[in-house]
Amino acid sequence: MIASLEEPIRTLVYLVSVASIRPDELAFKWKDLIPETRNLWVVRAVNQGKIHTPKYHRSNRPIRLTNADVERLLALKERVKGQDEDWMFRTVSGRAKP
């Protein structure tokens, strides 16, 4: 089912399913991904369209990824020509921007 989705939605749904990320924690920038340690850091959250720090101190944490997860994210970063300060999963008018 995930394979039938278009990018970047495919990677977003995959990441949520394998890492149990809450929807409000999907405010990732490319700089939050540390490929060398296979960590994706949760350092911000979204609530009603506003960016803020996670509600609880412990929510600011790394998500351990597999090598395959990191490769998938790096392939998406290359495809969208992502820079460190760019959002991983951008939206335009409520729809994901490829």
Secondary structure, 3 states (H helix, E strand, C coil): CHHHCCCCHHHHHHHHHHHCCCHHHCCCEHHHEECCCCEEEECCEEECCEEECCCCHHHCEEEECCHHHHHHHHHHHHHHCCCCCCECCCEECCEECC
